[in-house]
Amino acid sequence: EELSSEDNPFTLETLLGMSTDILSLNPGLRALLDSLSPAPVAGRPISASIPTVSGKLREVAFTDSGTNDLSGLPALIKMKPDRVITCFVPNAVDAGLRFGPEVASSISYQVFNLFGKNFGLVDAANPASIVSGRVLSHLFDLYSNGENQLVKLVDTFESLRDAGEPLVTTLEGLDVVDNEFWGIEGGWTVDVTFVLMVGVPQKFVDELPEDIAPPPAGKSKTEFGFFTNEEFASVPNVIPLGSDELIEINGAFIKAFGFELPERPARMTHILTSWVVKRAWNGLVGIDGEVKFGGFRELFEEEAEEIVEPPTSGSRILNGTWITYFMALAATLLFFNA
């Protein structure tokens, strides 16, 4: 049955009711599905004919939005804010299995893997790559302010990590570039505050009681920036419970669906994220003794103290600053128009 036709047009309601179609977008998995199916339909991507501005129809395939963007940054940058806060909680466990813990825990790997596409550093589009869509997420000039901004971000985060601090900093005056795919008009600047939640900062670990997340015999409390205690090893990107594990709800035990988070590691992540905001509220100093982040206070506590009722749902004016919120997988963003 066609997803879209004159008699049965494709609607936003249909789109929101669809599940992800990530498997059929991977050529290898698509071939495997076709080989297991009596007819070559199992691995066929879900597609529909969509009208374009030229008036012609174009067949497009539906996929998982995380294959080209996990941040929500493009949608926010299109709104031309003065400031953006973006928080990433990468899956370092998965990266560790693929590349080893040394690589997965390195600041350079995480920064270039997560933010490189936004500065134009991506592999060329390749039909065999499931993440080819990330070439569409170029938002900022890499050499804004005459300095390589990704190298600057790596250096700043490494200094904060070596000081045991959370990884929070602002890249000021990033030059926004044109992006026709996202409808972004360049030629202006924005301040972006990056929060990278990978592993646990040493100063957070030092504040924990000895009996919390105790390490195995012969090991320190952390290795490569992560807890060595098996229960808390994936904090802050906590691994969900397995589908065969039991969870208790109001005294009854049921089998997990495979996406529920174990209670204690999730609670540890909750405590950690609160600690990060509190620790960074008045600013952060790196191992070199220089200020690396001016603090959340200067972003939120500006001039006016009045709170104005929001003109639309999902946004408000706080202390003279426009704030809206967006959540996408491992990211929470705020944007400001001061």
Order of alpha helices (4+ residues) and beta strands (2+ residues): alpha-alpha-beta-beta-alpha-beta-alpha-alpha-alpha-alpha-beta-beta-alpha-beta-beta-beta-beta-alpha-beta-beta-alpha-beta-beta-beta-beta
